[in-house]
Amino acid sequence: MFRRAASAPVTHDPTNEDTQPARVQLRLLLQVHGAGKPISLKMRERTVVGRGSGWDTDVDLTPFNAEACGVARCHVAILFSDDTLSVQHLACESSTRLNGVPLVPDHLYRLRNGDELELGQLRLTVRTLRVPL
């Protein structure tokens, strides 16, 4: 008969553990409806979305026919603070909707993963992604 060799007891060895928490980078993904690949950005405290360059705009939606859709040069700011996303409507003349609800200029609104923003007539879905470093 064959006997199994006794295995050594398993002990906990803290020197083999990574004592640092896993490092991740938070990314902001903006998926323009009808477009292929989403716009991917490193999460920042403030990201201004609009059209054109040189107007303090971080995300230029011009390639998505933004002007014809009524997107302002500095349309919204997406803010990240204390692990929370919010959106602020900056353009008084152009409309912004969050999940179909019109936003009042200069007010902050909580933004959640999967929410839909309408900048004028341009629709986009907001997502966040944690990428390991």
DSSP file (Angstrom, degrees, kcal/mol; ACC not computed):
  #  RESIDUE AA STRUCTURE BP1 BP2  ACC     N-H-->O    O-->H-N    N-H-->O    O-->H-N    TCO  KAPPA ALPHA  PHI   PSI    X-CA   Y-CA   Z-CA
    1    1 A M              0   0    0      0, 0.0     2,-0.4     0, 0.0     0, 0.0   0.000 360.0 360.0 360.0 147.2    0.0    0.0    0.0
    2    2 A F        -     0   0    0      0, 0.0     2,-0.4     0, 0.0     0, 0.0  -0.768 360.0-157.6 -94.7 139.0    1.1    3.5   -0.7
    3    3 A R        -     0   0    0     -2,-0.4     2,-0.3     3,-0.0     3,-0.0  -0.914  18.8-120.6-113.4 141.9    1.1    6.0    2.1
    4    4 A R        -     0   0    0     -2,-0.4     2,-0.2     1,-0.1     3,-0.0  -0.597  31.0-114.5 -77.8 139.3    0.9    9.7    1.7
    5    5 A A        -     0   0    0     -2,-0.3     2,-0.2     1,-0.1    -1,-0.1  -0.519  35.7-106.4 -71.3 140.0    3.8   11.6    3.0
    6    6 A A        -     0   0    0     -2,-0.2     2,-0.2     1,-0.1    -1,-0.1  -0.478  35.9-134.1 -66.4 131.9    2.8   13.8    5.8
    7    7 A S        -     0   0    0     -2,-0.2     3,-0.1     1,-0.1    -1,-0.1  -0.606  22.2-104.3 -88.5 151.3    2.8   17.4    4.7
    8    8 A A        -     0   0    0     -2,-0.2    -1,-0.1     1,-0.1     3,-0.0  -0.437  45.9 -95.8 -70.0 145.2    4.4   20.1    6.7
    9    9 A P        -     0   0    0      0, 0.0     2,-0.5     0, 0.0    -1,-0.1  -0.326  38.3-116.1 -62.4 144.4    2.0   22.3    8.6
   10   10 A V        -     0   0    0     -3,-0.1     2,-0.3     2,-0.0    -3,-0.0  -0.703  37.3-173.4 -83.2 126.8    1.1   25.5    6.8
   11   11 A T        -     0   0    0     -2,-0.5     2,-0.5    -3,-0.0    -3,-0.0  -0.859  27.8-109.5-119.9 157.3    2.2   28.6    8.7
   12   12 A H        -     0   0    0     -2,-0.3    -2,-0.0     2,-0.0     0, 0.0  -0.746  28.0-168.7 -87.3 124.4    1.6   32.2    8.1
   13   13 A D    >   -     0   0    0     -2,-0.5     3,-1.7     1,-0.1     4,-0.3  -0.873   6.6-172.9-116.9  97.3    4.7   34.1    7.0
   14   14 A P  G >  S+     0   0    0      0, 0.0     3,-0.9     0, 0.0    -1,-0.1   0.681  79.2  71.5 -65.9 -16.2    4.1   37.9    7.1
   15   15 A T  G 3  S+     0   0    0      1,-0.2     4,-0.1     3,-0.1    -2,-0.0   0.726  95.0  54.5 -72.0 -18.3    7.4   38.6    5.5
   16   16 A N  G <  S+     0   0    0     -3,-1.7     2,-0.3     2,-0.1    -1,-0.2   0.531  91.1  94.8 -90.1  -6.1    6.0   37.2    2.2
   17   17 A E  S <  S-     0   0    0     -3,-0.9     2,-0.9    -4,-0.3     3,-0.1  -0.591  79.9-121.3 -87.8 146.7    3.0   39.5    2.2
   18   18 A D        -     0   0    0     -2,-0.3     4,-0.1     1,-0.2    -2,-0.1  -0.776  24.6-168.4 -81.8 110.7    2.9   42.8    0.4
   19   19 A T        +     0   0    0     -2,-0.9    -1,-0.2    -4,-0.1    -4,-0.0   0.620  61.5  87.6 -80.5 -11.4    2.1   45.2    3.2
   20   20 A Q  S    S-     0   0    0      1,-0.1     3,-0.1    -3,-0.1    -2,-0.1  -0.665  87.5-110.9 -86.0 141.2    1.4   48.0    0.9
   21   21 A P        -     0   0    0      0, 0.0     2,-0.1     0, 0.0    -1,-0.1  -0.369  48.1 -85.4 -65.0 152.3   -2.2   48.4   -0.4
   22   22 A A        -     0   0    0      1,-0.1     2,-0.5    -4,-0.1     0, 0.0  -0.371  46.0-130.1 -59.5 130.8   -2.6   47.6   -4.1
   23   23 A R        +     0   0    0     -3,-0.1   110,-2.5    -2,-0.1     2,-0.3  -0.728  33.7 173.3 -89.3 130.1   -1.8   50.8   -6.1
   24   24 A V  E     -A  132   0A   0     -2,-0.5     2,-0.5   108,-0.3   106,-0.1  -0.935  26.9-138.1-132.6 156.1   -4.4   51.7   -8.7
   25   25 A Q  E     -A  131   0A   0    106,-3.2   106,-3.1    -2,-0.3     2,-0.5  -0.963  20.5-137.1-112.4 130.9   -5.0   54.6  -11.0
   26   26 A L  E     -A  130   0A   0     -2,-0.5    17,-2.6   104,-0.2     2,-0.4  -0.767  23.0-165.6 -89.6 129.0   -8.5   55.9  -11.4
   27   27 A R  E     -AB 129  42A   0    102,-3.2   102,-2.1    -2,-0.5     2,-0.5  -0.887  14.9-139.5-116.9 146.4   -9.5   56.7  -14.9
   28   28 A L  E     -AB 128  41A   0     13,-3.0    13,-2.5    -2,-0.4     2,-0.5  -0.912  18.2-164.2-102.9 125.2  -12.5   58.6  -16.3
   29   29 A L  E     -AB 127  40A   0     98,-3.2    98,-2.6    -2,-0.5     2,-0.6  -0.951   5.7-169.3-113.7 127.5  -14.1   57.2  -19.4
   30   30 A L  E     -AB 126  39A   0      9,-2.7     9,-2.9    -2,-0.5     2,-0.8  -0.951   5.7-164.2-116.5 110.7  -16.4   59.2  -21.5
   31   31 A Q  E     -A  125   0A   0     94,-2.8    94,-2.5    -2,-0.6     2,-0.4  -0.847   9.3-150.0 -98.8 108.5  -18.3   57.2  -24.1
   32   32 A V  E >   -A  124   0A   0     -2,-0.8     3,-2.2    92,-0.2    92,-0.3  -0.648  29.5-110.2 -76.0 127.7  -19.9   59.4  -26.8
   33   33 A H  T 3  S+     0   0    0     90,-2.7    90,-0.2    -2,-0.4     3,-0.1  -0.370 103.0  18.6 -62.5 132.1  -23.0   57.7  -28.0
   34   34 A G  T 3  S+     0   0    0      1,-0.4    -1,-0.3    -2,-0.1     2,-0.2   0.324 104.7 106.3  89.3  -6.8  -22.6   56.5  -31.6
   35   35 A A    <   -     0   0    0     -3,-2.2    -1,-0.4     1,-0.2    29,-0.0  -0.646  65.1-134.0-101.0 162.1  -18.8   56.6  -31.4
   36   36 A G  S    S+     0   0    0     -2,-0.2    -1,-0.2     1,-0.2    -2,-0.1   0.930  77.8  30.7 -77.3 -91.8  -16.4   53.6  -31.1
   37   37 A K  S    S-     0   0    0      1,-0.1    -5,-0.2    -6,-0.1    -1,-0.2  -0.460  82.9-119.1 -76.6 138.1  -13.7   53.9  -28.5
   38   38 A P        -     0   0    0      0, 0.0     2,-0.5     0, 0.0    -7,-0.2  -0.337  27.2-105.4 -73.2 159.1  -14.4   55.9  -25.3
   39   39 A I  E     -B   30   0A   0     -9,-2.9    -9,-2.7    -2,-0.0     2,-0.5  -0.752  40.3-159.9 -80.8 125.8  -12.3   58.9  -24.3
   40   40 A S  E     +B   29   0A   0     -2,-0.5     2,-0.3   -11,-0.2   -11,-0.2  -0.943  15.4 170.4-117.7 127.6  -10.0   57.8  -21.5
   41   41 A L  E     -B   28   0A   0    -13,-2.5   -13,-3.0    -2,-0.5     2,-0.3  -0.959  39.7-105.9-133.9 149.3   -8.4   60.2  -19.0
   42   42 A K  E     -B   27   0A   0     -2,-0.3   -15,-0.2   -15,-0.2     2,-0.1  -0.586  53.2-101.9 -68.0 134.7   -6.5   60.1  -15.8
   43   43 A M        +     0   0    0    -17,-2.6     2,-0.3    -2,-0.3   -17,-0.1  -0.388  49.5 178.0 -64.1 132.6   -8.8   61.2  -13.1
   44   44 A R        -     0   0    0     34,-0.1     3,-0.2    -2,-0.1    36,-0.2  -0.821  44.4-105.3-128.1 168.9   -8.1   64.8  -12.0
   45   45 A E  S    S+     0   0    0     -2,-0.3    35,-2.0     1,-0.2     2,-0.4   0.874 108.9  16.7 -62.3 -36.5   -9.7   67.2   -9.5
   46   46 A R  E     +F   79   0B   0     33,-0.2     2,-0.5     2,-0.0    -1,-0.2  -0.982  63.3 180.0-144.0 126.9  -11.3   69.1  -12.3
   47   47 A T  E     -F   78   0B   0     31,-2.1    31,-3.1    -2,-0.4     2,-0.5  -0.979  16.4-151.9-128.0 117.1  -11.8   68.1  -16.0
   48   48 A V  E     -F   77   0B   0     -2,-0.5    11,-2.2    29,-0.2    10,-1.9  -0.776  10.3-162.5 -93.3 129.2  -13.5   70.6  -18.3
   49   49 A V  E     +Fg  76  59B   0     27,-3.0    27,-2.0    -2,-0.5    26,-1.4  -0.929  37.3  98.0-113.7 131.8  -15.4   69.1  -21.2
   50   50 A G  E     - g   0  60B   0      9,-2.5    11,-3.1    -2,-0.4     2,-0.3  -0.788  66.5 -63.8-172.5-142.9  -16.5   71.2  -24.2
   51   51 A R  S    S+     0   0    0     21,-0.6     9,-0.1    22,-0.5     6,-0.0  -0.975  82.2  26.1-135.1 150.5  -15.3   71.9  -27.7
   52   52 A G  S    S-     0   0    0     -2,-0.3     2,-0.3     2,-0.1     3,-0.2   0.023  73.7 -99.0  86.9 162.6  -12.2   73.5  -29.2
   53   53 A S  S    S+     0   0    0      1,-0.1     5,-0.1     7,-0.1    -2,-0.0  -0.824  94.3  40.6-116.1 159.3   -8.8   73.8  -27.8
   54   54 A G  S    S+     0   0    0      3,-0.3    -1,-0.1    -2,-0.3    -2,-0.1   0.578  86.0  98.1  83.3   9.8   -7.1   76.7  -26.0
   55   55 A W  S    S-     0   0    0     -3,-0.2     3,-0.1     2,-0.1    -4,-0.1  -0.086 110.6 -90.2-116.7  32.2  -10.3   77.6  -24.0
   56   56 A D  S    S+     0   0    0      1,-0.2     2,-0.5     2,-0.1    -8,-0.2   0.792  83.4 147.2  61.8  27.5   -9.3   75.8  -20.8
   57   57 A T        -     0   0    0      1,-0.1    -3,-0.3    -5,-0.1    -1,-0.2  -0.847  32.4-174.9 -97.9 126.5  -11.0   72.7  -22.2
   58   58 A D  S    S+     0   0    0    -10,-1.9     2,-0.5    -2,-0.5    -9,-0.2   0.802  78.4  42.2 -87.7 -33.0   -9.5   69.4  -21.2
   59   59 A V  E    S-g   49   0B   0    -11,-2.2    -9,-2.5    -8,-0.0     2,-0.7  -0.963  74.1-158.1-119.6 115.4  -11.7   67.2  -23.4
   60   60 A D  E     -g   50   0B   0     -2,-0.5    -9,-0.3   -11,-0.2    -7,-0.1  -0.833  10.7-177.4 -96.5 114.0  -12.4   68.5  -26.9
   61   61 A L    > > +     0   0    0    -11,-3.1     3,-2.0    -2,-0.7     5,-0.9   0.278  51.2 111.2 -93.2  10.1  -15.6   67.0  -28.3
   62   62 A T  G > 5 +     0   0    0      1,-0.3     3,-1.6     3,-0.2     4,-0.4   0.867  69.7  61.2 -52.9 -42.1  -15.2   68.8  -31.7
   63   63 A P  G 3 5S+     0   0    0      0, 0.0    -1,-0.3     0, 0.0    -2,-0.1   0.657  98.7  59.8 -63.0 -11.1  -14.5   65.5  -33.5
   64   64 A F  G < 5S-     0   0    0     -3,-2.0    -2,-0.2   -29,-0.0    -3,-0.1   0.025 125.8 -98.2-104.2  26.1  -18.0   64.3  -32.5
   65   65 A N  T <>5 +     0   0    0     -3,-1.6     4,-1.4     3,-0.1    -3,-0.2   0.852  67.5 161.2  63.6  36.5  -19.8   67.2  -34.3
   66   66 A A  T  4X +     0   0    0     -5,-0.9     5,-2.6    -4,-0.4     4,-0.5   0.857  64.1  54.2 -60.6 -41.5  -20.0   69.1  -30.9
   67   67 A E  T >45S+     0   0    0      1,-0.2     3,-1.3    -5,-0.2    -1,-0.2   0.936 109.7  46.9 -62.8 -45.6  -20.7   72.5  -32.4
   68   68 A A  T 345S+     0   0    0      1,-0.3    -1,-0.2     2,-0.1    -2,-0.2   0.782 110.1  55.6 -65.5 -26.0  -23.7   71.4  -34.4
   69   69 A C  T 3<5S-     0   0    0     -4,-1.4    52,-2.9    -3,-0.1    53,-0.3   0.493 121.3-106.8 -84.9  -3.8  -25.0   69.5  -31.3
   70   70 A G  T < 5 +     0   0    0     -3,-1.3     2,-0.4    -4,-0.5    -3,-0.2   0.743  61.5 158.8  87.6  23.6  -24.9   72.7  -29.2
   71   71 A V      < -     0   0    0     -5,-2.6    -1,-0.3    -6,-0.1   -21,-0.1  -0.691  33.5-136.3 -82.4 129.7  -21.9   72.0  -27.1
   72   72 A A    >   -     0   0    0     -2,-0.4     3,-0.6   -23,-0.1   -21,-0.6  -0.333  23.1-107.4 -78.8 164.9  -20.3   75.1  -25.6
   73   73 A R  T 3  S+     0   0    0      1,-0.3     2,-0.5   -23,-0.3   -22,-0.5   0.928 119.6  20.3 -59.7 -46.3  -16.6   75.7  -25.5
   74   74 A C  T 3  S+     0   0    0    -24,-0.2    -1,-0.3     1,-0.1   -24,-0.2  -0.826  83.6 156.8-121.1  88.4  -16.5   75.1  -21.7
   75   75 A H    <   -     0   0    0    -26,-1.4    15,-3.0    -3,-0.6    16,-1.5   0.953  57.7  -2.6 -86.5 -54.3  -19.7   73.1  -21.2
   76   76 A V  E     -FH  49  89B   0    -27,-2.0   -27,-3.0    13,-0.2     2,-0.5  -0.950  54.3-140.7-137.2 158.0  -19.3   71.1  -18.0
   77   77 A A  E     -FH  48  88B   0     11,-2.3    11,-2.4    -2,-0.3     2,-0.6  -0.985  12.3-152.6-115.6 130.8  -16.7   70.5  -15.3
   78   78 A I  E     -FH  47  87B   0    -31,-3.1   -31,-2.1    -2,-0.5     2,-0.4  -0.921  19.6-161.9-101.4 122.2  -16.3   67.0  -13.9
   79   79 A L  E     -FH  46  86B   0      7,-3.0     7,-2.3    -2,-0.6     2,-0.5  -0.833  12.3-164.5-111.8 141.6  -15.0   67.2  -10.4
   80   80 A F  E     + H   0  85B   0    -35,-2.0     2,-0.3    -2,-0.4     5,-0.2  -0.977  24.9 146.4-127.8 118.1  -13.3   64.5   -8.3
   81   81 A S  E >   + H   0  84B   0      3,-2.3     3,-1.5    -2,-0.5    -2,-0.0  -0.981  66.2   1.4-152.1 137.0  -12.9   65.0   -4.5
   82   82 A D  T 3  S-     0   0    0     -2,-0.3     3,-0.1     1,-0.3    -1,-0.1   0.877 128.3 -58.3  52.5  43.0  -13.0   62.7   -1.6
   83   83 A D  T 3  S+     0   0    0      1,-0.2     2,-0.4    -3,-0.0    -1,-0.3   0.726 115.0 116.9  62.3  24.3  -13.6   59.7   -3.9
   84   84 A T  E <   -H   81   0B   0     -3,-1.5    -3,-2.3    28,-0.0     2,-0.4  -0.977  54.3-147.2-126.5 136.0  -16.7   61.3   -5.2
   85   85 A L  E     +HI  80 111B   0     26,-0.5    26,-2.7    -2,-0.4     2,-0.3  -0.805  22.1 170.8 -97.6 141.1  -17.5   62.5   -8.8
   86   86 A S  E     -HI  79 110B   0     -7,-2.3    -7,-3.0    -2,-0.4     2,-0.4  -0.960  20.9-140.3-142.3 163.6  -19.7   65.5   -9.5
   87   87 A V  E     -HI  78 109B   0     22,-2.6    22,-2.0    -2,-0.3     2,-0.4  -0.963   7.9-163.1-127.1 143.5  -20.6   67.5  -12.5
   88   88 A Q  E     -HI  77 108B   0    -11,-2.4   -11,-2.3    -2,-0.4     2,-0.5  -0.992  19.0-134.4-128.2 124.3  -21.1   71.3  -12.8
   89   89 A H  E     +H   76   0B   0     18,-0.7    17,-2.8    15,-0.5   -13,-0.2  -0.674  28.0 173.0 -77.9 121.0  -22.9   72.9  -15.7
   90   90 A L        +     0   0    0    -15,-3.0     2,-0.7    -2,-0.5   -14,-0.2   0.714  51.2  82.9-101.7 -26.2  -20.8   75.8  -16.9
   91   91 A A        -     0   0    0    -16,-1.5   -16,-0.1     1,-0.2    -1,-0.1  -0.724  52.1-171.8 -91.6 115.6  -22.6   76.9  -20.1
   92   92 A C  S    S+     0   0    0     -2,-0.7    -1,-0.2     1,-0.2   -17,-0.0   0.852  85.6  42.8 -73.4 -34.4  -25.6   79.2  -19.4
   93   93 A E  S    S+     0   0    0      2,-0.1     2,-0.3     0, 0.0    -1,-0.2   0.772 107.4  64.2 -86.6 -25.9  -26.8   79.3  -23.0
   94   94 A S  S    S-     0   0    0    -19,-0.1     2,-0.2     1,-0.0   -23,-0.1  -0.746  84.8-120.0 -99.0 147.0  -26.4   75.6  -23.8
   95   95 A S        -     0   0    0     -2,-0.3    25,-2.9   -25,-0.1     2,-0.4  -0.520  21.9-167.9 -87.4 152.5  -28.4   72.9  -22.0
   96   96 A T  E     -C  119   0A   0      7,-0.3     7,-2.7    23,-0.2     2,-0.4  -0.997   4.2-170.8-135.1 135.2  -27.0   70.1  -19.9
   97   97 A R  E     -CD 118 102A   0     21,-2.0    21,-2.4    -2,-0.4     2,-0.6  -0.969  12.9-155.7-126.2 143.9  -29.0   67.1  -18.7
   98   98 A L  E >  S-CD 117 101A   0      3,-2.6     3,-1.8    -2,-0.4    19,-0.2  -0.968  87.1 -21.2-117.1 112.6  -28.0   64.4  -16.2
   99   99 A N  T 3  S-     0   0    0     17,-3.2    -1,-0.1    -2,-0.6    18,-0.1   0.875 131.0 -49.7  51.9  40.3  -30.0   61.2  -16.8
  100  100 A G  T 3  S+     0   0    0     16,-0.3    -1,-0.3     1,-0.2    17,-0.1   0.338 114.2 117.4  87.1  -6.8  -32.6   63.3  -18.6
  101  101 A V  E <   -D   98   0A   0     -3,-1.8    -3,-2.6     1,-0.0    -1,-0.2  -0.838  67.6-120.0 -99.0 125.7  -32.9   66.0  -15.8
  102  102 A P  E     -D   97   0A   0      0, 0.0     2,-0.3     0, 0.0    -5,-0.2  -0.350  26.7-136.0 -63.9 140.6  -31.9   69.6  -16.7
  103  103 A L        -     0   0    0     -7,-2.7    -7,-0.3    -2,-0.0   -15,-0.0  -0.764   7.5-129.4 -99.7 144.8  -29.0   71.0  -14.7
  104  104 A V    >   -     0   0    0     -2,-0.3     3,-1.6     1,-0.1   -15,-0.5  -0.765  39.5-100.1 -87.6 132.9  -28.9   74.5  -13.2
  105  105 A P  T 3  S+     0   0    0      0, 0.0   -15,-0.2     0, 0.0     3,-0.1  -0.204 101.1  11.2 -55.5 143.1  -25.6   76.4  -14.1
  106  106 A D  T 3  S+     0   0    0    -17,-2.8     2,-0.3     1,-0.2   -16,-0.1   0.472  97.4 118.4  68.8   6.8  -22.9   76.5  -11.4
  107  107 A H    <   -     0   0    0     -3,-1.6   -18,-0.7   -18,-0.2     2,-0.4  -0.754  62.9-124.6 -95.8 150.8  -24.6   73.9   -9.1
  108  108 A L  E     -I   88   0B   0     -2,-0.3     2,-0.4   -20,-0.2   -20,-0.2  -0.796  24.9-170.9 -96.1 138.0  -22.9   70.6   -8.3
  109  109 A Y  E     -I   87   0B   0    -22,-2.0   -22,-2.6    -2,-0.4     2,-0.1  -0.991  29.4-109.7-128.5 135.3  -24.6   67.3   -9.0
  110  110 A R  E     -I   86   0B   0     -2,-0.4     2,-0.5   -24,-0.2   -24,-0.3  -0.397  31.9-154.1 -63.6 135.2  -23.4   63.9   -7.9
  111  111 A L  E     -I   85   0B   0    -26,-2.7   -26,-0.5    -2,-0.1     2,-0.3  -0.961  10.7-167.3-117.5 126.7  -22.2   61.8  -10.8
  112  112 A R    >   -     0   0    0     -2,-0.5     3,-2.4   -28,-0.1    14,-0.2  -0.790  36.4 -82.5-115.1 156.4  -22.3   58.0  -10.6
  113  113 A N  T 3  S+     0   0    0     -2,-0.3    14,-0.2     1,-0.3    -1,-0.1  -0.340 117.9  20.2 -56.0 124.9  -20.7   55.3  -12.7
  114  114 A G  T 3  S+     0   0    0     12,-3.4    -1,-0.3     1,-0.3    13,-0.2   0.382  87.5 145.4  94.4  -3.1  -22.9   54.7  -15.8
  115  115 A D    <   -     0   0    0     -3,-2.4    11,-2.8    11,-0.4     2,-0.5  -0.306  44.7-129.9 -65.4 152.9  -24.7   58.1  -15.6
  116  116 A E  E     - E   0 125A   0      9,-0.2   -17,-3.2     7,-0.0     2,-0.4  -0.921  19.1-165.4-109.3 127.8  -25.7   59.7  -18.9
  117  117 A L  E     -CE  98 124A   0      7,-3.0     7,-2.8    -2,-0.5     2,-0.5  -0.897   5.0-159.5-107.6 139.8  -24.8   63.3  -19.7
  118  118 A E  E     -CE  97 123A   0    -21,-2.4   -21,-2.0    -2,-0.4     2,-0.8  -0.973   3.1-169.6-118.1 115.4  -26.4   65.3  -22.5
  119  119 A L  E >  S-CE  96 122A   0      3,-2.9     3,-2.3    -2,-0.5     2,-0.5  -0.894  73.7 -49.0-103.0 104.2  -24.4   68.3  -23.6
  120  120 A G  T 3  S-     0   0    0    -25,-2.9   -50,-0.2    -2,-0.8   -23,-0.1  -0.597 123.7 -27.4  62.3-118.5  -26.8   70.1  -25.9
  121  121 A Q  T 3  S+     0   0    0    -52,-2.9     2,-0.6    -2,-0.5    -1,-0.3   0.322 116.3 105.0-106.7   5.8  -27.8   67.2  -28.1
  122  122 A L  E <   - E   0 119A   0     -3,-2.3    -3,-2.9   -53,-0.3     2,-0.4  -0.787  56.9-158.0 -92.1 120.5  -24.6   65.2  -27.7
  123  123 A R  E     + E   0 118A   0     -2,-0.6   -90,-2.7    -5,-0.2     2,-0.3  -0.795  16.1 169.5-101.9 138.6  -25.0   62.2  -25.3
  124  124 A L  E     -AE  32 117A   0     -7,-2.8    -7,-3.0    -2,-0.4     2,-0.4  -0.995  26.8-133.4-144.5 151.4  -22.3   60.5  -23.5
  125  125 A T  E     -AE  31 116A   0    -94,-2.5   -94,-2.8    -2,-0.3     2,-0.5  -0.871  19.6-141.9-104.9 136.0  -22.0   57.9  -20.7
  126  126 A V  E     +A   30   0A   0    -11,-2.8   -12,-3.4    -2,-0.4   -11,-0.4  -0.839  26.5 168.2-101.2 129.6  -19.6   58.5  -17.8
  127  127 A R  E     -A   29   0A   0    -98,-2.6   -98,-3.2    -2,-0.5     2,-0.4  -0.960  22.4-146.0-135.4 155.2  -17.7   55.6  -16.4
  128  128 A T  E     -A   28   0A   0     -2,-0.3     2,-0.4  -100,-0.2  -100,-0.2  -0.917  13.2-167.6-118.7 152.0  -14.8   55.1  -14.0
  129  129 A L  E     -A   27   0A   0   -102,-2.1  -102,-3.2    -2,-0.4     2,-0.6  -0.997  15.1-145.0-141.5 131.8  -12.2   52.5  -14.1
  130  130 A R  E     -A   26   0A   0     -2,-0.4  -104,-0.2  -104,-0.2    -2,-0.0  -0.886  20.5-168.8 -98.0 119.3   -9.6   51.4  -11.6
  131  131 A V  E     -A   25   0A   0   -106,-3.1  -106,-3.2    -2,-0.6     2,-0.0  -0.936  20.8-124.6-111.7 124.0   -6.4   50.3  -13.4
  132  132 A P  E      A   24   0A   0      0, 0.0  -108,-0.3     0, 0.0  -110,-0.0  -0.372 360.0 360.0 -64.6 143.6   -3.6   48.6  -11.4
  133  133 A L              0   0    0   -110,-2.5  -109,-0.1    -2,-0.0  -111,-0.0   0.427 360.0 360.0 -92.0 360.0   -0.2   50.2  -11.5
